[in-house]
Protein backbone atom coordinates (compact mmCIF):
# COMPACT_ATOMS: atom_id res chain seq x y z
CA UNK A 1 0.00 0.00 0.00
CA UNK A 2 1.52 3.33 -0.99
CA UNK A 3 1.43 6.51 1.01
CA UNK A 4 -1.80 8.49 0.90
CA UNK A 5 -0.90 12.02 -0.04
CA UNK A 6 -3.00 15.08 0.63
CA UNK A 7 -3.73 16.46 -2.74
CA UNK A 8 -4.27 19.06 -5.25
CA UNK A 9 -6.46 21.93 -4.58
CA UNK A 10 -6.82 25.57 -5.08
CA UNK A 11 -6.85 27.17 -1.69
CA UNK A 12 -6.18 30.87 -1.64
CA UNK A 13 -7.07 33.79 0.61
CA UNK A 14 -9.74 36.02 -0.78
CA UNK A 15 -9.04 39.73 -0.99
CA UNK A 16 -10.93 41.01 2.00
CA UNK A 17 -10.19 42.62 5.35
CA UNK A 18 -9.94 41.01 8.74
CA UNK A 19 -13.44 42.11 9.80
CA UNK A 20 -15.03 40.60 6.69
CA UNK A 21 -13.08 37.40 7.20
CA UNK A 22 -14.31 37.18 10.77
CA UNK A 23 -17.89 37.59 9.56
CA UNK A 24 -17.30 34.96 6.89
CA UNK A 25 -15.97 32.47 9.45
CA UNK A 26 -19.02 33.06 11.64
CA UNK A 27 -21.41 32.61 8.72
CA UNK A 28 -19.65 29.50 7.44
CA UNK A 29 -19.54 27.73 10.79
CA UNK A 30 -23.06 28.66 11.92
CA UNK A 31 -24.82 25.64 10.43
CA UNK A 32 -22.56 22.99 11.92
CA UNK A 33 -22.65 24.84 15.21
CA UNK A 34 -26.44 24.78 15.19
CA UNK A 35 -26.33 21.00 14.90
CA UNK A 36 -24.20 20.83 18.03
CA UNK A 37 -26.58 23.18 19.83
CA UNK A 38 -29.40 20.73 19.11
CA UNK A 39 -27.22 17.77 20.02
CA UNK A 40 -26.22 19.35 23.32
CA UNK A 41 -29.73 20.12 24.52
CA UNK A 42 -31.01 16.75 23.29
CA UNK A 43 -28.25 15.02 25.27
CA UNK A 44 -29.10 17.01 28.38
CA UNK A 45 -32.79 16.26 28.16
CA UNK A 46 -32.42 12.69 26.85
CA UNK A 47 -33.89 11.20 30.03
CA UNK A 48 -36.96 13.49 29.82
CA UNK A 49 -37.43 12.83 26.11
CA UNK A 50 -37.04 9.10 26.67
CA UNK A 51 -39.76 9.08 29.32
CA UNK A 52 -42.24 11.00 27.12
CA UNK A 53 -41.58 9.39 23.74
CA UNK A 54 -40.28 5.90 24.59
CA UNK A 55 -42.38 4.59 27.50
CA UNK A 56 -40.65 1.24 27.89
CA UNK A 57 -39.84 -0.43 31.19
CA UNK A 58 -36.74 0.84 32.96
CA UNK A 59 -35.02 4.22 32.83
CA UNK A 60 -31.86 2.75 31.25
CA UNK A 61 -33.94 1.25 28.42
CA UNK A 62 -35.67 4.59 27.89
CA UNK A 63 -32.27 6.26 27.70
CA UNK A 64 -31.05 3.67 25.18
CA UNK A 65 -34.03 4.35 22.92
CA UNK A 66 -33.73 8.13 23.30
CA UNK A 67 -30.04 8.32 22.41
CA UNK A 68 -30.50 5.59 19.82
CA UNK A 69 -33.24 7.54 18.04
CA UNK A 70 -30.97 10.58 17.99
CA UNK A 71 -28.18 8.45 16.55
CA UNK A 72 -30.44 7.24 13.74
CA UNK A 73 -30.03 10.62 12.08
CA UNK A 74 -26.34 9.95 11.67
CA UNK A 75 -27.11 7.09 9.28
CA UNK A 76 -28.42 9.71 6.86
CA UNK A 77 -25.18 11.65 6.92
CA UNK A 78 -23.38 9.59 4.24
CA UNK A 79 -26.35 9.99 1.89
CA UNK A 80 -26.46 13.72 2.59
CA UNK A 81 -22.71 13.86 2.08
CA UNK A 82 -22.98 12.29 -1.37
CA UNK A 83 -26.02 14.26 -2.56
CA UNK A 84 -25.29 17.67 -1.04
CA UNK A 85 -21.53 17.27 -1.43
CA UNK A 86 -21.89 16.69 -5.18
CA UNK A 87 -24.21 19.70 -5.33
CA UNK A 88 -21.62 21.86 -3.52
CA UNK A 89 -18.85 20.71 -5.87
CA UNK A 90 -21.04 21.54 -8.86
CA UNK A 91 -23.16 24.57 -7.91
CA UNK A 92 -21.03 26.12 -5.18
CA UNK A 93 -20.56 26.08 -1.42
CA UNK A 94 -23.08 28.86 -0.70
CA UNK A 95 -26.00 27.14 -2.41
CA UNK A 96 -25.33 23.90 -0.56
CA UNK A 97 -25.03 25.59 2.84
CA UNK A 98 -28.29 27.49 2.34
CA UNK A 99 -30.04 24.19 1.67
CA UNK A 100 -28.56 22.49 4.73
CA UNK A 101 -29.60 25.27 7.12
CA UNK A 102 -33.16 25.16 5.80
CA UNK A 103 -33.37 21.42 6.36
CA UNK A 104 -31.97 21.68 9.88
CA UNK A 105 -34.57 24.30 10.75
CA UNK A 106 -37.32 21.92 9.65
CA UNK A 107 -35.87 19.16 11.84
CA UNK A 108 -35.70 21.45 14.87
CA UNK A 109 -39.31 22.51 14.35
CA UNK A 110 -40.53 18.90 14.30
CA UNK A 111 -38.76 18.10 17.59
CA UNK A 112 -40.01 21.34 19.17
CA UNK A 113 -43.67 20.68 18.43
CA UNK A 114 -43.95 16.87 18.29
CA UNK A 115 -46.80 15.54 20.50
CA UNK A 116 -45.83 12.97 23.11
CA UNK A 117 -46.51 9.22 23.09
CA UNK A 118 -49.42 9.73 25.50
CA UNK A 119 -51.08 12.00 22.91
CA UNK A 120 -50.58 10.28 19.55
CA UNK A 121 -49.04 6.92 20.38
CA UNK A 122 -46.41 5.35 18.15
CA UNK A 123 -46.45 8.35 15.80
CA UNK A 124 -44.66 10.38 18.50
CA UNK A 125 -41.33 8.50 18.47
CA UNK A 126 -41.68 8.21 14.68
CA UNK A 127 -41.71 12.02 14.44
CA UNK A 128 -38.57 12.27 16.56
CA UNK A 129 -36.80 9.75 14.34
CA UNK A 130 -38.02 11.50 11.16
CA UNK A 131 -36.71 14.86 12.38
CA UNK A 132 -33.30 13.33 13.04
CA UNK A 133 -33.24 11.77 9.57
CA UNK A 134 -33.81 15.20 8.01
CA UNK A 135 -31.15 16.84 10.15
CA UNK A 136 -28.72 14.00 9.58
CA UNK A 137 -29.10 14.33 5.82
CA UNK A 138 -28.49 18.08 6.08
CA UNK A 139 -25.43 17.87 8.31
CA UNK A 140 -23.93 15.20 6.04
CA UNK A 141 -23.46 17.91 3.42
CA UNK A 142 -23.03 20.84 5.79
CA UNK A 143 -19.79 19.70 7.39
CA UNK A 144 -18.02 19.08 4.10
CA UNK A 145 -19.18 22.29 2.41
CA UNK A 146 -18.47 24.54 5.39
CA UNK A 147 -15.08 23.01 6.20
CA UNK A 148 -13.96 23.16 2.57
CA UNK A 149 -15.04 26.79 2.36
CA UNK A 150 -13.13 27.65 5.53
CA UNK A 151 -9.95 26.14 4.13
CA UNK A 152 -10.52 27.88 0.79
CA UNK A 153 -10.44 31.21 2.62
CA UNK A 154 -6.99 30.30 3.97
CA UNK A 155 -3.54 29.74 2.51
CA UNK A 156 -0.96 27.00 3.00
CA UNK A 157 0.19 28.42 6.34
CA UNK A 158 -3.22 29.03 7.95
CA UNK A 159 -5.51 26.16 6.91
CA UNK A 160 -5.30 24.54 10.33
CA UNK A 161 -6.16 27.78 12.09
CA UNK A 162 -9.09 28.51 9.80
CA UNK A 163 -10.38 24.96 9.98
CA UNK A 164 -10.20 25.06 13.78
CA UNK A 165 -13.08 27.52 13.85
CA UNK A 166 -15.36 24.68 12.84
CA UNK A 167 -14.75 23.18 16.28
CA UNK A 168 -14.82 26.56 18.00
CA UNK A 169 -18.30 27.04 16.58
CA UNK A 170 -19.38 23.57 17.67
CA UNK A 171 -18.05 24.15 21.17
CA UNK A 172 -19.55 27.64 21.56
CA UNK A 173 -22.94 26.38 20.44
CA UNK A 174 -22.61 23.55 22.94
CA UNK A 175 -21.88 26.23 25.56
CA UNK A 176 -25.04 28.08 24.55
CA UNK A 177 -27.00 24.84 24.79
CA UNK A 178 -25.52 24.08 28.21
CA UNK A 179 -26.23 27.56 29.56
CA UNK A 180 -29.78 27.42 28.27
CA UNK A 181 -30.25 23.98 29.79
CA UNK A 182 -28.91 25.16 33.13
CA UNK A 183 -31.15 28.23 33.05
CA UNK A 184 -34.25 26.20 32.25
CA UNK A 185 -33.44 23.69 34.99
CA UNK A 186 -32.97 26.50 37.52
CA UNK A 187 -35.94 28.66 36.54
CA UNK A 188 -38.62 26.07 35.82
CA UNK A 189 -40.28 23.58 38.08
CA UNK A 190 -39.77 19.88 37.40
CA UNK A 191 -43.27 19.62 35.94
CA UNK A 192 -42.81 22.62 33.65
CA UNK A 193 -39.40 21.37 32.49
CA UNK A 194 -40.82 17.94 31.65
CA UNK A 195 -43.98 19.20 29.98
CA UNK A 196 -42.73 22.08 27.81
CA UNK A 197 -39.46 23.59 29.06
CA UNK A 198 -37.21 21.14 27.21
CA UNK A 199 -38.80 22.25 23.91
CA UNK A 200 -37.60 25.86 24.21
CA UNK A 201 -34.05 25.26 22.88
CA UNK A 202 -35.37 23.56 19.75
CA UNK A 203 -37.69 26.50 19.07
CA UNK A 204 -34.71 28.84 19.35
CA UNK A 205 -32.67 26.63 17.02
CA UNK A 206 -35.49 26.75 14.51
CA UNK A 207 -35.57 30.56 14.66
CA UNK A 208 -31.79 31.01 14.32
CA UNK A 209 -31.61 29.15 10.99
CA UNK A 210 -33.28 31.87 8.85
CA UNK A 211 -30.79 34.41 10.24
CA UNK A 212 -27.95 32.15 9.22
CA UNK A 213 -29.37 31.74 5.74
CA UNK A 214 -29.53 35.51 5.33
CA UNK A 215 -25.93 35.98 6.51
CA UNK A 216 -24.62 33.24 4.24
CA UNK A 217 -26.09 34.91 1.17
CA UNK A 218 -23.48 37.65 1.53
CA UNK A 219 -20.49 35.31 1.49
CA UNK A 220 -18.07 35.31 -1.43
CA UNK A 221 -18.25 32.00 -3.28
CA UNK A 222 -14.94 30.09 -3.14
CA UNK A 223 -15.66 27.54 -5.87
CA UNK A 224 -14.37 29.26 -9.00
CA UNK A 225 -13.93 28.04 -12.56
CA UNK A 226 -17.15 26.04 -12.52
CA UNK A 227 -16.67 25.04 -16.14
CA UNK A 228 -13.29 23.52 -15.28
CA UNK A 229 -14.80 21.64 -12.36
CA UNK A 230 -17.61 20.32 -14.54
CA UNK A 231 -15.12 19.26 -17.21
CA UNK A 232 -13.04 17.38 -14.65
CA UNK A 233 -16.11 15.53 -13.38
CA UNK A 234 -17.18 14.58 -16.89
CA UNK A 235 -13.70 13.38 -17.79
CA UNK A 236 -13.66 11.13 -14.74
CA UNK A 237 -16.91 9.42 -15.60
CA UNK A 238 -19.68 11.57 -14.18
CA UNK A 239 -20.66 11.27 -10.54
CA UNK A 240 -18.10 12.34 -7.90
CA UNK A 241 -18.71 9.20 -5.83
CA UNK A 242 -17.67 7.02 -8.75
CA UNK A 243 -14.41 8.90 -9.13
CA UNK A 244 -13.74 8.77 -5.39
CA UNK A 245 -14.21 5.00 -5.34
CA UNK A 246 -12.11 4.36 -8.44
CA UNK A 247 -9.32 6.95 -8.13
CA UNK A 248 -9.13 7.78 -4.42
CA UNK A 249 -9.97 4.61 -2.45
CA UNK A 250 -7.04 5.04 -0.07
CA UNK A 251 -8.06 8.62 0.61
CA UNK A 252 -11.54 7.40 1.52
CA UNK A 253 -10.11 4.70 3.81
CA UNK A 254 -7.72 7.14 5.48
CA UNK A 255 -10.47 9.68 6.06
CA UNK A 256 -12.88 7.22 7.64
CA UNK A 257 -10.30 5.51 9.87
CA UNK A 258 -8.77 8.73 11.21
CA UNK A 259 -12.25 10.14 11.85
CA UNK A 260 -13.13 7.18 14.08
CA UNK A 261 -10.68 8.28 16.78
CA UNK A 262 -11.56 11.96 16.66
CA UNK A 263 -15.32 11.56 16.66
CA UNK A 264 -15.41 8.96 19.45
CA UNK A 265 -13.38 11.26 21.69
CA UNK A 266 -15.52 14.25 20.78
CA UNK A 267 -18.90 12.68 21.50
CA UNK A 268 -17.89 10.73 24.60
CA UNK A 269 -16.11 13.60 26.36
CA UNK A 270 -18.21 16.56 25.22
CA UNK A 271 -21.63 14.92 25.39
CA UNK A 272 -21.80 11.50 26.99
CA UNK A 273 -20.06 12.48 30.22
CA UNK A 274 -23.00 14.80 31.01
CA UNK A 275 -25.48 11.95 30.58
CA UNK A 276 -23.13 9.61 32.48
CA UNK A 277 -22.95 11.98 35.44
CA UNK A 278 -26.73 12.18 35.65
CA UNK A 279 -27.85 8.61 34.88
CA UNK A 280 -24.91 6.50 36.09
CA UNK A 281 -23.34 8.51 38.88
CA UNK A 282 -26.68 9.83 40.11
CA UNK A 283 -25.56 13.46 40.21
CA UNK A 284 -28.03 16.34 39.71
CA UNK A 285 -28.80 17.46 36.16
CA UNK A 286 -27.06 20.76 36.87
CA UNK A 287 -23.77 18.91 37.44
CA UNK A 288 -24.04 17.05 34.15
CA UNK A 289 -24.76 20.26 32.30
CA UNK A 290 -21.89 22.02 34.07
CA UNK A 291 -19.54 19.24 32.97
CA UNK A 292 -20.59 19.65 29.35
CA UNK A 293 -20.25 23.42 29.70
CA UNK A 294 -16.67 23.12 30.97
CA UNK A 295 -15.77 20.65 28.22
CA UNK A 296 -17.18 22.91 25.53
CA UNK A 297 -15.43 26.03 26.87
CA UNK A 298 -12.07 24.28 27.07
CA UNK A 299 -12.50 22.93 23.54
CA UNK A 300 -13.39 26.37 22.19
CA UNK A 301 -10.30 27.94 23.79
CA UNK A 302 -7.88 25.19 22.74
CA UNK A 303 -9.08 24.59 19.17
CA UNK A 304 -7.35 27.59 17.50
CA UNK A 305 -4.08 26.64 19.21
CA UNK A 306 -4.46 23.07 18.00
CA UNK A 307 -5.10 24.26 14.45
CA UNK A 308 -2.14 26.64 14.48
CA UNK A 309 0.15 23.96 15.89
CA UNK A 310 -0.91 21.57 13.12
CA UNK A 311 0.02 24.27 10.58
CA UNK A 312 3.55 24.39 12.02
CA UNK A 313 4.36 20.75 12.80
CA UNK A 314 1.80 18.78 10.79
CA UNK A 315 -1.64 17.24 11.31
CA UNK A 316 -0.37 13.70 11.91
CA UNK A 317 2.03 14.70 14.68
CA UNK A 318 -0.59 16.65 16.64
CA UNK A 319 -3.25 13.96 16.16
CA UNK A 320 -0.90 11.10 17.00
CA UNK A 321 0.47 12.51 20.24
CA UNK A 322 -2.92 13.66 21.54
CA UNK A 323 -4.61 10.33 20.72
CA UNK A 324 -1.94 8.27 22.43
CA UNK A 325 -2.27 10.47 25.53
CA UNK A 326 -6.06 10.17 25.42
CA UNK A 327 -5.84 6.37 25.17
CA UNK A 328 -3.56 6.33 28.22
CA UNK A 329 -5.65 8.59 30.47
CA UNK A 330 -9.28 7.82 29.60
CA UNK A 331 -9.64 4.69 31.75
CA UNK A 332 -8.08 6.28 34.85
CA UNK A 333 -10.36 9.26 34.23
CA UNK A 334 -13.51 7.11 34.39
CA UNK A 335 -12.14 5.30 37.43
CA UNK A 336 -11.64 8.66 39.14
CA UNK A 337 -15.11 10.08 38.52
CA UNK A 338 -16.69 6.76 39.50
CA UNK A 339 -14.65 6.46 42.69
CA UNK A 340 -15.06 10.14 43.65
CA UNK A 341 -18.34 11.34 42.04
CA UNK A 342 -18.00 14.89 43.26
CA UNK A 343 -18.42 18.13 41.34
CA UNK A 344 -14.72 19.15 41.52
CA UNK A 345 -13.58 15.71 40.35
CA UNK A 346 -15.99 15.51 37.44
CA UNK A 347 -15.27 19.04 36.23
CA UNK A 348 -11.49 18.66 36.56
CA UNK A 349 -11.43 15.36 34.68
CA UNK A 350 -13.67 16.68 31.91
CA UNK A 351 -11.53 19.82 31.50
CA UNK A 352 -8.35 17.78 31.12
CA UNK A 353 -9.91 15.39 28.62
CA UNK A 354 -11.35 18.28 26.59
CA UNK A 355 -7.85 19.66 26.00
CA UNK A 356 -6.83 16.36 24.38
CA UNK A 357 -10.07 16.24 22.39
CA UNK A 358 -9.33 19.63 20.83
CA UNK A 359 -5.83 18.60 19.80
CA UNK A 360 -7.00 15.31 18.30
CA UNK A 361 -10.18 16.48 16.58
CA UNK A 362 -9.13 19.80 15.02
CA UNK A 363 -6.22 18.54 12.87
CA UNK A 364 -8.39 15.57 11.91
CA UNK A 365 -11.15 17.67 10.38
CA UNK A 366 -8.60 19.91 8.64
CA UNK A 367 -6.81 16.90 7.15
CA UNK A 368 -9.93 15.45 5.52
CA UNK A 369 -10.43 18.04 2.72
CA UNK A 370 -6.69 17.91 2.04
CA UNK A 371 -7.05 14.27 1.00
CA UNK A 372 -9.00 15.15 -2.15
CA UNK A 373 -8.67 17.42 -5.23
CA UNK A 374 -10.80 20.54 -5.45
CA UNK A 375 -13.54 19.23 -7.74
CA UNK A 376 -14.13 16.34 -5.29
CA UNK A 377 -13.28 18.14 -2.06
CA UNK A 378 -16.72 18.58 -0.52
CA UNK A 379 -18.01 15.18 -1.64
CA UNK A 380 -14.91 13.37 -0.40
CA UNK A 381 -14.79 15.25 2.89
CA UNK A 382 -18.53 14.77 3.46
CA UNK A 383 -18.48 11.04 2.74
CA UNK A 384 -15.51 10.10 4.92
CA UNK A 385 -16.55 12.34 7.82
CA UNK A 386 -20.18 11.25 7.66
CA UNK A 387 -19.38 7.54 7.58
CA UNK A 388 -17.00 7.81 10.52
CA UNK A 389 -19.29 10.00 12.58
CA UNK A 390 -22.46 8.08 11.69
CA UNK A 391 -21.23 4.86 13.25
CA UNK A 392 -18.71 5.83 15.89
CA UNK A 393 -19.89 9.33 16.86
CA UNK A 394 -23.66 9.41 16.53
CA UNK A 395 -24.01 6.07 18.28
CA UNK A 396 -21.19 6.66 20.78
CA UNK A 397 -23.69 7.32 23.58
CA UNK A 398 -25.71 4.27 22.60
CA UNK A 399 -22.64 2.00 22.45
CA UNK A 400 -21.30 3.35 25.73
CA UNK A 401 -24.62 2.83 27.52
CA UNK A 402 -25.02 -0.63 25.98
CA UNK A 403 -21.53 -1.65 27.10
CA UNK A 404 -22.36 -0.63 30.66
CA UNK A 405 -25.45 -2.82 30.53
CA UNK A 406 -23.83 -5.83 28.82
CA UNK A 407 -20.58 -5.83 30.81
CA UNK A 408 -22.12 -4.60 34.06
CA UNK A 409 -19.14 -2.25 34.22
CA UNK A 410 -19.67 1.45 34.75
CA UNK A 411 -16.25 2.28 33.31
CA UNK A 412 -17.08 0.55 30.00
CA UNK A 413 -17.30 3.82 28.00
CA UNK A 414 -13.55 4.18 28.43
CA UNK A 415 -12.95 0.91 26.58
CA UNK A 416 -15.06 2.14 23.68
CA UNK A 417 -12.94 5.25 23.30
CA UNK A 418 -9.69 3.27 23.68
CA UNK A 419 -10.75 0.86 20.94
CA UNK A 420 -11.66 3.65 18.54
CA UNK A 421 -8.42 5.49 19.29
CA UNK A 422 -6.23 2.47 18.63
CA UNK A 423 -7.99 1.66 15.34
CA UNK A 424 -7.61 5.26 14.15
CA UNK A 425 -3.83 5.13 14.61
CA UNK A 426 -3.42 2.11 12.32
CA UNK A 427 -3.69 4.17 9.12
CA UNK A 428 -1.11 6.80 10.11
CA UNK A 429 1.95 5.14 8.47
CA UNK A 430 0.27 5.43 5.06
CA UNK A 431 -0.73 9.09 5.26
CA UNK A 432 1.60 11.76 3.93
CA UNK A 433 0.47 15.34 4.45
CA UNK A 434 2.32 18.46 3.27
CA UNK A 435 2.36 20.39 6.54
CA UNK A 436 2.82 24.10 5.98
CA UNK A 437 2.76 23.78 2.18
CA UNK A 438 0.34 25.47 -0.18
CA UNK A 439 -2.03 23.20 -2.03
CA UNK A 440 -2.43 25.57 -4.98
N, C-alpha and C positions, 0 to 999 in steps of 0.2 A: 504494500500500500504506500503510495507516495504522499509527500507532505501536502496538506490542504492549505493553499495560499489564499489570503485575503486579496480581493481582486479589484479589477478595473472599476473605475467609477469616475464620476465627474463632480467631485465635491469642490465647492469654491465659495468663499464668503461673498455675499451680496453687498452691493454698495449702499450701505445705510448706516446711520449713526447708532450709537450705543443704546439710546432710548428706544429706537424703533426695534432694535434687535431684542431688547428685553420684552417688549410687547409681543414680538413674534414668538419668543420662547413660551410666554404665558399662553398665548392663543394655541400654539401647537400642542402643548402638553395638557391642555384643559380636559380634553375628552378622556384620555387614559386616567387622569386624576379623578374624574367623575366616577369612573368605574370603581376605583378604590374607595371612594367615599361611600358608594353603595355597599361594597363588600364589607367595609368596616362596620357600618351600622347593622348590616344583616348579621355579621358575626356576633356583635354585641347582643342583639336581640334574638339570636337563634333559638334559645330556650323558650322564649315567649311565642315566637312564630311556630315552633314545633308543637307546642301545646294547642294552638288554635287551628292549625292546618293539618296536623298529622296526629290525630288522637289515638295513638296506639298505646299499648300497655308499657309502662316504664319510661322514666324521664330520659334514660340513656338511649333508648330506642327512638324516642321522639327527636332527640338531638341528632342521631344518625340520619334520620329521614330529612330533617331540616337542612343540615349541612350537605347531605347527599343531593337534595333537590337543587341547592345552589350550585353544586359542582356540575350538575347536568349541563348547565349553560356552557361550560368549558368544552364540552364535546362539539359544540357548534363552532368553536374558534377556528379549527383547521379549514372548515368549509368557508367561513367568512374570510379567512386569510387568502384562500385561493380566489374567491369571487371578487372581493373588494380589493385585494392586492393587485390582481390583474387590471382592475378598473383604474387603480391609482397609477400603475405603470403605463397605462394607455392614455387616460384622460387627465391625469394630474393629481397631485397630492391634495389640493384644496377641495376638489369635487368629492374625493373619497372621504375626507374627514368631515365634510358637511353631512354626508349620508350617515356616517357612523354616529354622530351626535344625535341626529334625528331619531335613529333607531333606539339609542340608549334612553332617550327621553320617553319613548313609548313604553319600554320595559319598566322604567321607574314608575310610570303612571299606573300600570297594571298592578304592581306590587302595592302601591299606595292605596288603591281603592278596591282591591280584591276582597269580596265577602269571605267570611270564615267558613270552616267546615260545618259548624252548627247551623249556618244560614243556608248554604247551597250544596252541602254534601261533598261528594267526590270532585265536583267541579272546582272547588276551592284550591286544593293542592295542584290540580291541573293548571289553573291560572298562574300559580307561582312558578311552576315548571316552564310554562309557555313564555312567561316574561323573561326568565333566565335564558331560554333558547334564543330569543330576540337579541338580548344584550350580549350573549356569547358570540353570536354571529357578527355583531357590530364591532366588538372589541377585537375579534380576530383580524379585522382589517385595520382597525384604528392604531394598534401598536406599531405595526409595520410602517404605515404611512407617516405617522407622526415622528417615529424615531428616524426614519430615512430623511424626512424633511429637516429635522434638527441637525443631522450630520451634514446635510447639503448646505446649511447656513454656515458651516465651519470650514476650516482648512485642515491640512495635515497635522498641524500642531495643536489643534483645539477640539478635535472630534470627541475625545473622551469627556472633556469638560462640558461641551454642548449636550452630548448624549446623557450626561449625568442628571440633567434637569428633568428628564423623564421620571427618574426615581424621586427627585425632590418634589415634583408635582404629586406623585403617588403618595409620598409620605405626608405632605402638607394637607392633602385631602383626607388622609386617614386621621390626621390631627383634628381637622374640622369635624369629622365624623365622631371622633372620641369625645371632643368637647361638647358637641351637641348631645351625645348619648349621656354624658355625665350630667349635663344641665337638665335634661328631661327626667333622669332618674332622681335628681335632687328636688326638682320643682313639682313633679306630679306624684299623686298617690299611686300605690301599687295597682289599684283598679283602673285608674285613668291610663297609666302606662301600658297595661295589658290590653285595654280596649281600643285605644286610639293613639296614644302617645308615640308608640313605636313607628307609626305611619308618617309622622312629621318629616323625618329626614328624607324619605323617598319623594314626598311632595316637593321639598326644596330642590332635590336633585333633578326632578322633572322641570322645574322652573328655571334652573341655571342653564340647561341645554340651549334654549333659544338665544340666550346672551352669547354663549360660546359660538354658535353658528354665525351670529352677526359679526363677532370679532374676527372670525376666521376668514370671512369674505374679503377682508382688507389685507390679507397676507400676500406677499409676492410669491408667485408659483416658482418652485425650484426645478420642476421637470421641464427642461428646455429641449429644443430640437425634436419635437414630437414625431416629425416625419422620419427622422433617423431611428428613433425608438421603434416605430411601427415597422420600418424596413428590417431592423434586426430581428424582431419577433417573427416576421414572415419568413425570413431566411432560415430561421431555426425550426420552422415547422408549424408555426401557429401559436398554440396556447403556451403561456409561460410555464405552466406545470409540466408540460411535456419536455420542454427544454431543460428544466431543473432536474428532472428524473434522468434524462439521457446524458446531459453534459456536466451536471454538477452534483452527482450523487454523494460524493464525499463531503461536499459543503453542506448538504442537507443532513447527513449523519452527524457531522461535527456540531452543527447548530443545535440539533435536538439533544445530543448527549451532554453538551456543556450547559444547556438550559436546565436540565434535570437538577443539577446541583444548586444552581442559583434560585430557581423557583421554589424548591422544597424549603430552602433556608428562609426565603422571603415569607412564605405563607405560614410556616410553623412559628417563626419568631414574632412576626408582626401581627399575626391574626389568631393563630390557634392558642397561644399562651394565654390570651385573655379569656377564651372559652375554658381552657384548662383550669385556670385559677378559680373560675366560678363553679364549674360543674364537677371537677375532680378534687380540687383542694377545699372546696366549700367556702371560699372567701366571698365577701359581698360583691355585687355587680360593679360597684364603684372602684374596687381594687383591680378587677379585670380590665375595666376601661382605662384606668390610670396606667396599667402596664402597657397597653397598646399605645396610649398617648406618648409615654416615654420612648417606646421603641420607634415610633414614627418620627418624633422630634430628633432623636439621635441619628436616624437614617437620613433625614433631610439635611442635617448639618454636615454629616460625613460624606454624602454622595458627591458634591463637587470636588472634594479633596481626592476621593477615590478616582474620579474621572480624570483629573489633572495628573495624578500619579501614573495612571495607565498611559497617558500621552507621553510621559517621560521615559518610563521603564518598560512599557509593553502590557497589553491586556493579560497575556498568559501568566506573567510573573505575579501580577497583583491577584488575579483569580486563584492561582495555585497556592500561594502562601496563605491567603485568607481561608480557603476551603480546608486545607490541612489543619489549620488552627481550629476552625469550627468543628471539624470531625473530632478533634482531641478534647474539646471542652464541652460539647453539648450534653454528653451523658452525665458528667459531674454537675452540670448546671441543673438538669432535671432532678438529680439526687438532692441537690441543695434546696431547691424550692419545695420538694416533697418532704424533706426532713425538717425544714424550718419554714413553714408556710406563713411567713409574716410579710407585711407590706415592704419593709426595707429590703428584705432578701429578694423578693420577687422583682421589685423595681431595679435593684442593682444588677441582678442576673440578666434581666431583659435588656438593660442599657448596654452591658458588655457584649451580649450576643448581637445586638443591632449594629454595633460598629463593624463586626465581621461580616454581617449581611450586606452592608453598604459596599464594602470593599470586594465582595465576591459577586454581587449582582450587577453593579454598575458597569464594570468592564465587560461583563458577559453580554449585556444588551447592546453595548457599543460594538462589540465584535461581530454580532450577527449580520448587520447590513454590509460589513466589510467582506463577508464571505462571497458576495454575489456582485456581478456587473450591474451597471445602472439600470438597464432596461428590464432587469429581473429583481431589482433590489427590494422593492416592497413585497412582491409575491414571495420571494425566498425568505426574507426576514419574517413575514407573517406566518408562513407555513411552519418553519422550524420552531419559532417561539410558541405558536399556538399548540402544536403537537406536544411539546415539552410541558407547557403550562396546563394543558387540558388534562393530562393524566396525573402528573406529579405535583402540580400546584393547586388546581381547582379541587382535587379530591384529597389534598394533603390532610385536611381536617377530618375527612371521612376515614381515611386509612389510619390516621393516628388514633382516633376514637375506637375504630374496629380492633386495632392491635391491643389496646388496653383491655378490651372485652375478651378477645380470644386468648391472650397470654396471661390475663389477670395480673398485669404488671403496669403500674401507673407511670413508669418511666419509659414505656414502649415508644412514645413519639420520638425519643432520642435515637432509637435504632432505625427508625424510618429515615431520619435526616442523615444519619451516618451512611446508610446504604446508598442513598441518592448521591451523597457527596463523593463516595468512593467510585461509583460508576461514572460520574461526570469527569473524573480525573483520567480515566482510561484513554480518552481520545487526545489528550494534550500532546503526546509525542508526534502526532501527525498534523498538527496545526502550525502553520507558519504565518505570522502576522507582522506586517511592516510597521512596527511601532515608530511613531514620529514622522512617518513618510507621507507625502501627499499621494492621494489616489487618483489624481487627475490623469 
